[in-house]
Amino acid sequence: MLIEKRHGQTPKVPKSRFNTDAHYHQNLERPGSFNVAGGYFLDGKPEDFDPSVFNITPIEAQWLDPQQRKMLEVSYECLESAGLSLDAVAGSDTAVFVGSFTSDYQQMSIRDPDFRHNYAATGVDPGIISNRIRNTFNLNGPSFTINTACSSSVYAIHNACHALRTRDCNAAITGGVNLIITVHQHMNTAKLGILSPTSTCHTFDASADGYGRAEGAGALYLKRLSDAIRDGDPVRAVIRSTAVNTNGNVECMGITHPSVKGQERVVRSAYEKASLDPNLTAYAELHGNGTPVGDPIEVRAVSNSLNDTRSKDKPLLMGAVKPNIGHSGAASGIFAVMKAALMTEAGVVPGVAHFQRLNPEILEDEWNVKVNVNTAPWPKDFETRRASVSSFGYGGITKLIHCVSLNYQNMISLARMNIGMNIYFELHLEYGDARQSAICL
């Protein structure tokens, strides 16, 4: 399978997105150019969509941001995976929390002022993504779209969990989406200097030089565990705790610079909220965007917060999904959570794709951590399969960290939340069945 076999591939930007040859140049300083030729892309064209399934007219569908279309599709599959019919959720107080960062389709529509349809306003507004799901499936719970950059989808999960605890809703669809449609956001990100010229994420590796942009859309179905048990729902994993914060002002650094102290605080907060013992956590799924500065800072922060009293013969295992599927922006966190849930369910710890040589700034022995290079069974010394997921945005108030602990075990009395989930992203791969089985272990 894609993750278990450490697969990943970064093709050239498809012609259905934009003409990369018109802008590609090895010299990033050249005006109107970028030095990143590829990325991780969904199969097919962004406009591929069957509106009749969702009772949407063809003319309205034409004006829908493809990100709205993809979120409708994965939300449908999310409900299907949770064993729910559309009739069963219609009229319920199910909430919708979606993370979205970029707005390529909106930028495209603005450049065509002469042929504007009355569907354009709702079709391209990023804030409508969550409400499109709410309206299509007739859901009556809270609904909003969140933009905290790359942490958007995990911040959506955090808000969904909070709404469930306060009983603002009885269930929630939460997810994230990222599509690469225009050259402008691609160029902006490249000019920021955080994209790898190889278009690939070399997380934890000495060759790390930035990340590869990726497309993706994913959704989870969340309920209170007691309700899920009562209703006979399939429980794939349990969210024990979530926490968010910001870095404030990182002294003498720019707005995008990560903070060891900020990330350490949020991990400790998540564990303290649930009274969890960090020594019982075998694995941490890191944001791991493959930057030479960001990776060591994140590893150090997680080590500081989880390894105070950890035995030296049981180092904290670390991994990241981005080398497999790229950095899908607002959707990246949802895939990290899906991976952690599947790992705890299957009892397998996948190796990190493309890993060759450890970044010398990551001190494995001193920090008592270990990059999981090869796929292996869950460590026998950890009877409870628990994983923590870290995610952060790239600047300012969106510099948020989200820690999720998932526990797959028949310990119902200890659990707080339930995930019924489906995974949706078809990657541009050439690994036969890997395209269809995607992230499954």
One Martini backbone bead per residue (centre of mass of N, CA, C, O) as a GRO file, in nm:
protein
  441
    1MET     BB    1   0.103   0.032   0.009
    2LEU     BB    2   0.171   0.353   0.005
    3ILE     BB    3   0.280   0.380   0.305
    4GLU     BB    4   0.394   0.097   0.375
    5LYS     BB    5   0.592   0.120   0.099
    6ARG     BB    6   0.704   0.415   0.068
    7HIS     BB    7   0.545   0.587  -0.130
    8GLY     BB    8   0.614   0.831  -0.400
    9GLN     BB    9   0.513   1.106  -0.629
   10THR     BB   10   0.633   1.382  -0.862
   11PRO     BB   11   0.487   1.534  -1.094
   12LYS     BB   12   0.410   1.729  -1.324
   13VAL     BB   13   0.227   1.978  -1.393
   14PRO     BB   14  -0.065   1.972  -1.514
   15LYS     BB   15  -0.235   2.106  -1.785
   16SER     BB   16  -0.511   2.141  -1.617
   17ARG     BB   17  -0.385   2.381  -1.455
   18PHE     BB   18  -0.089   2.479  -1.577
   19ASN     BB   19   0.184   2.645  -1.737
   20THR     BB   20   0.495   2.572  -1.627
   21ASP     BB   21   0.690   2.648  -1.867
   22ALA     BB   22   0.627   2.966  -1.851
   23HIS     BB   23   0.780   2.978  -1.536
   24TYR     BB   24   1.020   2.806  -1.538
   25HIS     BB   25   1.316   2.851  -1.320
   26GLN     BB   26   1.610   2.815  -1.149
   27ASN     BB   27   1.577   3.121  -1.098
   28LEU     BB   28   1.392   3.266  -0.849
   29GLU     BB   29   1.462   3.582  -0.915
   30ARG     BB   30   1.303   3.567  -1.155
   31PRO     BB   31   1.064   3.718  -1.304
   32GLY     BB   32   0.778   3.520  -1.324
   33SER     BB   33   0.901   3.280  -1.143
   34PHE     BB   34   0.986   2.927  -1.081
   35ASN     BB   35   1.156   2.619  -0.922
   36VAL     BB   36   0.877   2.437  -0.952
   37ALA     BB   37   0.748   2.166  -1.153
   38GLY     BB   38   0.588   2.009  -0.920
   39GLY     BB   39   0.382   1.741  -0.759
   40TYR     BB   40   0.072   1.652  -0.594
   41PHE     BB   41  -0.192   1.495  -0.784
   42LEU     BB   42  -0.489   1.457  -0.896
   43ASP     BB   43  -0.687   1.295  -1.074
   44GLY     BB   44  -0.780   1.461  -1.326
   45LYS     BB   45  -1.008   1.714  -1.333
   46PRO     BB   46  -1.135   1.969  -1.144
   47GLU     BB   47  -1.429   1.961  -1.302
   48ASP     BB   48  -1.497   1.690  -1.209
   49PHE     BB   49  -1.857   1.633  -1.199
   50ASP     BB   50  -2.177   1.521  -1.046
   51PRO     BB   51  -2.454   1.711  -0.981
   52SER     BB   52  -2.698   1.507  -0.958
   53VAL     BB   53  -2.619   1.374  -0.686
   54PHE     BB   54  -2.671   1.685  -0.541
   55ASN     BB   55  -2.894   1.858  -0.675
   56ILE     BB   56  -2.735   2.013  -0.909
   57THR     BB   57  -2.701   2.227  -1.144
   58PRO     BB   58  -2.502   2.276  -1.413
   59ILE     BB   59  -2.476   2.588  -1.388
   60GLU     BB   60  -2.386   2.591  -1.091
   61ALA     BB   61  -2.144   2.395  -1.116
   62GLN     BB   62  -1.972   2.580  -1.300
   63TRP     BB   63  -1.937   2.792  -1.035
   64LEU     BB   64  -1.794   2.587  -0.869
   65ASP     BB   65  -1.567   2.526  -0.665
   66PRO     BB   66  -1.378   2.244  -0.664
   67GLN     BB   67  -1.368   2.238  -0.351
   68GLN     BB   68  -1.669   2.194  -0.317
   69ARG     BB   69  -1.692   1.934  -0.478
   70LYS     BB   70  -1.493   1.757  -0.315
   71MET     BB   71  -1.638   1.790  -0.037
   72LEU     BB   72  -1.895   1.650  -0.121
   73GLU     BB   73  -1.772   1.375  -0.190
   74VAL     BB   74  -1.625   1.312   0.087
   75SER     BB   75  -1.878   1.342   0.262
   76TYR     BB   76  -2.036   1.116   0.141
   77GLU     BB   77  -1.817   0.895   0.203
   78CYS     BB   78  -1.812   0.940   0.505
   79LEU     BB   79  -2.103   0.849   0.558
   80GLU     BB   80  -2.076   0.574   0.427
   81SER     BB   81  -1.851   0.470   0.621
   82ALA     BB   82  -2.051   0.522   0.879
   83GLY     BB   83  -2.343   0.402   0.788
   84LEU     BB   84  -2.495   0.649   0.638
   85SER     BB   85  -2.765   0.805   0.531
   86LEU     BB   86  -2.914   1.081   0.406
   87ASP     BB   87  -3.178   1.048   0.567
   88ALA     BB   88  -3.045   1.022   0.853
   89VAL     BB   89  -2.912   1.330   0.846
   90ALA     BB   90  -3.151   1.474   0.777
   91GLY     BB   91  -3.219   1.733   1.011
   92SER     BB   92  -2.975   1.731   1.172
   93ASP     BB   93  -2.722   1.840   1.422
   94THR     BB   94  -2.498   1.854   1.212
   95ALA     BB   95  -2.178   1.946   1.168
   96VAL     BB   96  -1.945   2.186   0.994
   97PHE     BB   97  -1.583   2.152   0.948
   98VAL     BB   98  -1.361   2.347   0.739
   99GLY     BB   99  -1.052   2.346   0.570
  100SER     BB  100  -0.922   2.654   0.409
  101PHE     BB  101  -0.683   2.849   0.212
  102THR     BB  102  -0.724   2.861  -0.085
  103SER     BB  103  -0.843   3.075  -0.398
  104ASP     BB  104  -0.820   3.018  -0.713
  105TYR     BB  105  -1.110   3.042  -0.836
  106GLN     BB  106  -1.161   3.330  -0.746
  107GLN     BB  107  -0.928   3.458  -0.905
  108MET     BB  108  -1.035   3.375  -1.182
  109SER     BB  109  -1.317   3.522  -1.173
  110ILE     BB  110  -1.211   3.818  -1.142
  111ARG     BB  111  -1.086   3.816  -1.449
  112ASP     BB  112  -1.419   3.793  -1.534
  113PRO     BB  113  -1.642   4.056  -1.536
  114ASP     BB  114  -1.841   4.018  -1.799
  115PHE     BB  115  -1.915   3.695  -1.700
  116ARG     BB  116  -2.140   3.710  -1.454
  117HIS     BB  117  -2.299   3.515  -1.232
  118ASN     BB  118  -2.528   3.463  -0.969
  119TYR     BB  119  -2.338   3.210  -0.869
  120ALA     BB  120  -2.054   3.330  -0.804
  121ALA     BB  121  -2.052   3.412  -0.506
  122THR     BB  122  -2.109   3.113  -0.388
  123GLY     BB  123  -1.898   2.955  -0.569
  124VAL     BB  124  -1.613   3.124  -0.458
  125ASP     BB  125  -1.657   3.124  -0.161
  126PRO     BB  126  -1.482   2.986   0.096
  127GLY     BB  127  -1.717   3.003   0.321
  128ILE     BB  128  -1.915   2.793   0.158
  129ILE     BB  129  -1.813   2.506   0.182
  130SER     BB  130  -1.964   2.417   0.441
  131ASN     BB  131  -2.252   2.516   0.344
  132ARG     BB  132  -2.280   2.324   0.109
  133ILE     BB  133  -2.304   2.073   0.282
  134ARG     BB  134  -2.536   2.162   0.462
  135ASN     BB  135  -2.741   2.208   0.227
  136THR     BB  136  -2.729   1.934   0.072
  137PHE     BB  137  -2.781   1.755   0.361
  138ASN     BB  138  -2.950   1.895   0.576
  139LEU     BB  139  -2.790   2.060   0.810
  140ASN     BB  140  -2.824   2.210   1.158
  141GLY     BB  141  -2.555   2.275   1.241
  142PRO     BB  142  -2.275   2.401   1.265
  143SER     BB  143  -2.104   2.631   1.016
  144PHE     BB  144  -1.753   2.643   0.910
  145THR     BB  145  -1.469   2.809   0.777
  146ILE     BB  146  -1.114   2.747   0.803
  147ASN     BB  147  -0.812   2.972   0.841
  148THR     BB  148  -0.475   2.832   0.933
  149ALA     BB  149  -0.368   2.712   0.702
  150CYS     BB  150  -0.202   2.410   0.754
  151SER     BB  151  -0.407   2.377   1.026
  152SER     BB  152  -0.713   2.379   0.947
  153SER     BB  153  -0.820   2.079   0.981
  154VAL     BB  154  -0.736   2.048   1.286
  155TYR     BB  155  -0.896   2.290   1.382
  156ALA     BB  156  -1.164   2.166   1.299
  157ILE     BB  157  -1.150   1.929   1.493
  158HIS     BB  158  -1.134   2.091   1.751
  159ASN     BB  159  -1.414   2.230   1.712
  160ALA     BB  160  -1.579   1.972   1.697
  161CYS     BB  161  -1.512   1.865   1.979
  162HIS     BB  162  -1.623   2.109   2.130
  163ALA     BB  163  -1.917   2.090   2.022
  164LEU     BB  164  -1.967   1.809   2.146
  165ARG     BB  165  -1.914   1.879   2.446
  166THR     BB  166  -2.137   2.128   2.437
  167ARG     BB  167  -2.384   2.039   2.252
  168ASP     BB  168  -2.410   2.182   1.958
  169CYS     BB  169  -2.382   1.877   1.875
  170ASN     BB  170  -2.400   1.517   1.766
  171ALA     BB  171  -2.233   1.582   1.502
  172ALA     BB  172  -1.947   1.565   1.257
  173ILE     BB  173  -1.811   1.726   0.979
  174THR     BB  174  -1.460   1.696   0.895
  175GLY     BB  175  -1.210   1.894   0.705
  176GLY     BB  176  -1.014   1.917   0.390
  177VAL     BB  177  -0.881   2.144   0.124
  178ASN     BB  178  -0.667   2.117  -0.187
  179LEU     BB  179  -0.609   2.315  -0.480
  180ILE     BB  180  -0.422   2.340  -0.796
  181ILE     BB  181  -0.494   2.592  -1.049
  182THR     BB  182  -0.295   2.829  -1.018
  183VAL     BB  183   0.006   3.014  -1.039
  184HIS     BB  184   0.005   3.223  -0.802
  185GLN     BB  185   0.033   3.049  -0.542
  186HIS     BB  186   0.282   2.899  -0.638
  187MET     BB  187   0.461   3.152  -0.656
  188ASN     BB  188   0.433   3.259  -0.370
  189THR     BB  189   0.553   3.007  -0.229
  190ALA     BB  190   0.823   3.003  -0.375
  191LYS     BB  191   0.915   3.296  -0.292
  192LEU     BB  192   0.930   3.214   0.018
  193GLY     BB  193   1.129   2.946   0.023
  194ILE     BB  194   0.952   2.647   0.088
  195LEU     BB  195   1.022   2.504  -0.175
  196SER     BB  196   1.115   2.232  -0.353
  197PRO     BB  197   1.290   2.170  -0.643
  198THR     BB  198   1.186   1.855  -0.629
  199SER     BB  199   0.876   1.846  -0.520
  200THR     BB  200   0.974   1.719  -0.235
  201CYS     BB  201   0.950   1.552   0.072
  202HIS     BB  202   1.236   1.550   0.316
  203THR     BB  203   1.176   1.431   0.591
  204PHE     BB  204   1.443   1.441   0.826
  205ASP     BB  205   1.647   1.511   0.609
  206ALA     BB  206   1.947   1.629   0.483
  207SER     BB  207   1.788   1.715   0.200
  208ALA     BB  208   1.620   1.928   0.309
  209ASP     BB  209   1.437   2.203   0.096
  210GLY     BB  210   1.138   2.152   0.137
  211TYR     BB  211   0.825   2.135  -0.032
  212GLY     BB  212   0.549   1.965  -0.177
  213ARG     BB  213   0.282   2.024  -0.338
  214ALA     BB  214  -0.076   1.946  -0.276
  215GLU     BB  215  -0.352   1.751  -0.325
  216GLY     BB  216  -0.672   1.744  -0.137
  217ALA     BB  217  -0.943   1.542   0.022
  218GLY     BB  218  -1.109   1.528   0.350
  219ALA     BB  219  -1.315   1.321   0.583
  220LEU     BB  220  -1.488   1.323   0.899
  221TYR     BB  221  -1.672   1.136   1.150
  222LEU     BB  222  -1.817   1.269   1.449
  223LYS     BB  223  -1.862   1.137   1.788
  224ARG     BB  224  -1.976   1.046   2.064
  225LEU     BB  225  -1.906   0.751   2.201
  226SER     BB  226  -2.175   0.687   2.341
  227ASP     BB  227  -2.341   0.726   2.078
  228ALA     BB  228  -2.196   0.518   1.899
  229ILE     BB  229  -2.266   0.274   2.072
  230ARG     BB  230  -2.572   0.306   2.072
  231ASP     BB  231  -2.578   0.310   1.733
  232GLY     BB  232  -2.358   0.108   1.609
  233ASP     BB  233  -2.096   0.229   1.527
  234PRO     BB  234  -1.801   0.261   1.367
  235VAL     BB  235  -1.490   0.239   1.539
  236ARG     BB  236  -1.169   0.360   1.447
  237ALA     BB  237  -1.131   0.593   1.669
  238VAL     BB  238  -0.987   0.798   1.944
  239ILE     BB  239  -1.029   1.113   2.081
  240ARG     BB  240  -0.877   1.248   2.368
  241SER     BB  241  -0.722   1.520   2.258
  242THR     BB  242  -0.701   1.885   2.235
  243ALA     BB  243  -0.486   2.161   2.103
  244VAL     BB  244  -0.424   2.522   2.104
  245ASN     BB  245  -0.203   2.783   1.960
  246THR     BB  246   0.050   3.035   1.981
  247ASN     BB  247   0.369   3.202   1.944
  248GLY     BB  248   0.367   3.482   1.888
  249ASN     BB  249   0.674   3.642   1.937
  250VAL     BB  250   0.956   3.567   1.766
  251GLU     BB  251   1.253   3.653   1.843
  252CYS     BB  252   1.415   3.783   1.567
  253MET     BB  253   1.173   3.686   1.385
  254GLY     BB  254   0.958   3.589   1.169
  255ILE     BB  255   0.627   3.497   1.111
  256THR     BB  256   0.722   3.190   1.005
  257HIS     BB  257   0.868   3.114   1.258
  258PRO     BB  258   0.923   2.872   1.461
  259SER     BB  259   0.849   2.727   1.799
  260VAL     BB  260   0.943   2.543   2.060
  261LYS     BB  261   0.769   2.653   2.294
  262GLY     BB  262   0.493   2.655   2.154
  263GLN     BB  263   0.484   2.349   2.083
  264GLU     BB  264   0.529   2.241   2.368
  265ARG     BB  265   0.276   2.359   2.507
  266VAL     BB  266   0.052   2.211   2.336
  267VAL     BB  267   0.129   1.921   2.404
  268ARG     BB  268   0.100   1.941   2.709
  269SER     BB  269  -0.195   2.030   2.710
  270ALA     BB  270  -0.322   1.776   2.584
  271TYR     BB  271  -0.226   1.581   2.812
  272GLU     BB  272  -0.346   1.727   3.060
  273LYS     BB  273  -0.647   1.719   2.986
  274ALA     BB  274  -0.635   1.377   2.979
  275SER     BB  275  -0.427   1.245   3.169
  276LEU     BB  276  -0.166   1.164   3.012
  277ASP     BB  277   0.099   0.942   2.949
  278PRO     BB  278   0.373   0.987   2.750
  279ASN     BB  279   0.510   0.698   2.794
  280LEU     BB  280   0.252   0.555   2.630
  281THR     BB  281   0.371   0.680   2.371
  282ALA     BB  282   0.506   0.559   2.063
  283TYR     BB  283   0.384   0.793   1.859
  284ALA     BB  284   0.465   1.060   1.613
  285GLU     BB  285   0.287   1.277   1.403
  286LEU     BB  286   0.425   1.501   1.197
  287HIS     BB  287   0.431   1.764   1.000
  288GLY     BB  288   0.685   1.752   0.822
  289ASN     BB  289   0.776   1.968   0.564
  290GLY     BB  290   1.100   1.970   0.489
  291THR     BB  291   1.260   2.174   0.656
  292PRO     BB  292   1.567   2.254   0.795
  293VAL     BB  293   1.425   2.410   1.041
  294GLY     BB  294   1.142   2.284   1.119
  295ASP     BB  295   1.207   1.989   1.196
  296PRO     BB  296   1.395   2.027   1.449
  297ILE     BB  297   1.193   2.197   1.612
  298GLU     BB  298   0.966   1.988   1.631
  299VAL     BB  299   1.125   1.756   1.756
  300ARG     BB  300   1.216   1.908   2.007
  301ALA     BB  301   0.934   1.976   2.119
  302VAL     BB  302   0.828   1.685   2.145
  303SER     BB  303   1.053   1.586   2.327
  304ASN     BB  304   1.017   1.786   2.565
  305SER     BB  305   0.703   1.691   2.619
  306LEU     BB  306   0.743   1.345   2.610
  307ASN     BB  307   1.064   1.290   2.746
  308ASP     BB  308   1.123   1.333   3.052
  309THR     BB  309   1.073   0.993   3.147
  310ARG     BB  310   1.186   0.831   2.924
  311SER     BB  311   1.309   0.557   2.813
  312LYS     BB  312   1.598   0.479   2.632
  313ASP     BB  313   1.468   0.192   2.519
  314LYS     BB  314   1.197   0.395   2.431
  315PRO     BB  315   1.174   0.562   2.184
  316LEU     BB  316   1.030   0.800   1.997
  317LEU     BB  317   0.836   0.764   1.735
  318MET     BB  318   0.864   0.889   1.392
  319GLY     BB  319   0.654   1.067   1.147
  320ALA     BB  320   0.534   1.120   0.794
  321VAL     BB  321   0.314   1.181   0.511
  322LYS     BB  322   0.442   1.385   0.301
  323PRO     BB  323   0.637   1.199   0.134
  324ASN     BB  324   0.387   1.055  -0.002
  325ILE     BB  325   0.158   1.323  -0.053
  326GLY     BB  326   0.242   1.579   0.055
  327HIS     BB  327   0.149   1.929   0.081
  328SER     BB  328  -0.206   2.006   0.144
  329GLY     BB  329  -0.231   2.219   0.345
  330ALA     BB  330  -0.540   2.236   0.479
  331ALA     BB  331  -0.540   1.900   0.445
  332SER     BB  332  -0.292   1.771   0.595
  333GLY     BB  333  -0.405   1.696   0.884
  334ILE     BB  334  -0.623   1.485   0.805
  335PHE     BB  335  -0.412   1.273   0.703
  336ALA     BB  336  -0.260   1.237   0.969
  337VAL     BB  337  -0.504   1.129   1.126
  338MET     BB  338  -0.568   0.892   0.943
  339LYS     BB  339  -0.301   0.750   0.977
  340ALA     BB  340  -0.316   0.713   1.285
  341ALA     BB  341  -0.576   0.547   1.284
  342LEU     BB  342  -0.471   0.314   1.102
  343MET     BB  343  -0.233   0.233   1.278
  344THR     BB  344  -0.392   0.160   1.539
  345GLU     BB  345  -0.569  -0.052   1.395
  346ALA     BB  346  -0.327  -0.231   1.253
  347GLY     BB  347  -0.040  -0.228   1.398
  348VAL     BB  348   0.130  -0.008   1.220
  349VAL     BB  349   0.460   0.132   1.127
  350PRO     BB  350   0.554   0.341   0.905
  351GLY     BB  351   0.775   0.448   0.692
  352VAL     BB  352   0.980   0.690   0.561
  353ALA     BB  353   0.983   0.842   0.281
  354HIS     BB  354   1.297   0.903   0.122
  355PHE     BB  355   1.485   0.807   0.337
  356GLN     BB  356   1.851   0.840   0.412
  357ARG     BB  357   1.950   1.101   0.600
  358LEU     BB  358   1.994   1.257   0.882
  359ASN     BB  359   1.944   1.540   1.021
  360PRO     BB  360   2.195   1.690   1.208
  361GLU     BB  361   1.979   1.862   1.391
  362ILE     BB  362   1.885   1.574   1.474
  363LEU     BB  363   1.897   1.435   1.808
  364GLU     BB  364   1.820   1.130   1.882
  365ASP     BB  365   1.970   1.047   2.143
  366GLU     BB  366   1.930   1.306   2.314
  367TRP     BB  367   1.598   1.313   2.255
  368ASN     BB  368   1.467   1.027   2.236
  369VAL     BB  369   1.450   0.953   1.920
  370LYS     BB  370   1.288   0.795   1.613
  371VAL     BB  371   1.307   0.736   1.293
  372ASN     BB  372   1.087   0.559   1.091
  373VAL     BB  373   1.208   0.376   0.829
  374ASN     BB  374   1.061   0.098   0.875
  375THR     BB  375   0.821  -0.112   0.846
  376ALA     BB  376   0.628  -0.201   1.146
  377PRO     BB  377   0.523  -0.317   1.416
  378TRP     BB  378   0.388  -0.257   1.693
  379PRO     BB  379   0.508  -0.205   1.985
  380LYS     BB  380   0.500  -0.433   2.249
  381ASP     BB  381   0.542  -0.221   2.495
  382PHE     BB  382   0.261  -0.101   2.364
  383GLU     BB  383  -0.057  -0.183   2.423
  384THR     BB  384  -0.141   0.101   2.367
  385ARG     BB  385  -0.257   0.260   2.081
  386ARG     BB  386  -0.074   0.563   2.049
  387ALA     BB  387  -0.114   0.885   1.884
  388SER     BB  388   0.045   1.185   1.778
  389VAL     BB  389  -0.056   1.506   1.635
  390SER     BB  390   0.111   1.750   1.437
  391SER     BB  391   0.032   2.107   1.370
  392PHE     BB  392   0.102   2.395   1.146
  393GLY     BB  393   0.122   2.716   1.067
  394TYR     BB  394   0.297   2.994   0.882
  395GLY     BB  395   0.154   3.246   1.053
  396GLY     BB  396   0.080   3.403   1.316
  397ILE     BB  397  -0.235   3.320   1.419
  398THR     BB  398  -0.190   3.050   1.233
  399LYS     BB  399   0.013   2.939   1.454
  400LEU     BB  400  -0.084   2.618   1.489
  401ILE     BB  401  -0.140   2.355   1.721
  402HIS     BB  402  -0.215   1.996   1.695
  403CYS     BB  403  -0.318   1.744   1.930
  404VAL     BB  404  -0.362   1.390   1.876
  405SER     BB  405  -0.508   1.119   2.048
  406LEU     BB  406  -0.504   0.771   1.971
  407ASN     BB  407  -0.724   0.490   2.073
  408TYR     BB  408  -0.698   0.136   2.005
  409GLN     BB  409  -0.939   0.005   2.221
  410ASN     BB  410  -1.128  -0.168   2.478
  411MET     BB  411  -1.163   0.149   2.637
  412ILE     BB  412  -1.443   0.302   2.675
  413SER     BB  413  -1.419   0.459   2.953
  414LEU     BB  414  -1.171   0.646   2.828
  415ALA     BB  415  -1.333   0.756   2.604
  416ARG     BB  416  -1.463   1.044   2.396
  417MET     BB  417  -1.426   0.986   2.084
  418ASN     BB  418  -1.549   0.945   1.744
  419ILE     BB  419  -1.449   0.783   1.435
  420GLY     BB  420  -1.593   0.810   1.112
  421MET     BB  421  -1.421   0.707   0.812
  422ASN     BB  422  -1.285   0.859   0.508
  423ILE     BB  423  -1.080   0.820   0.217
  424TYR     BB  424  -0.972   1.094  -0.018
  425PHE     BB  425  -0.719   1.031  -0.265
  426GLU     BB  426  -0.593   1.057  -0.592
  427LEU     BB  427  -0.293   0.973  -0.715
  428HIS     BB  428  -0.009   1.035  -0.917
  429LEU     BB  429   0.053   0.709  -1.001
  430GLU     BB  430   0.275   0.392  -1.056
  431TYR     BB  431   0.137   0.137  -0.844
  432GLY     BB  432  -0.124   0.037  -0.928
  433ASP     BB  433  -0.312  -0.032  -0.651
  434ALA     BB  434  -0.229   0.230  -0.498
  435ARG     BB  435  -0.440   0.424  -0.615
  436GLN     BB  436  -0.691   0.284  -0.474
  437SER     BB  437  -0.567   0.238  -0.168
  438ALA     BB  438  -0.373   0.441  -0.080
  439ILE     BB  439  -0.370   0.463   0.276
  440CYS     BB  440  -0.404   0.180   0.324
  441LEU     BB  441  -0.306  -0.106   0.548
   0.00000   0.00000   0.00000
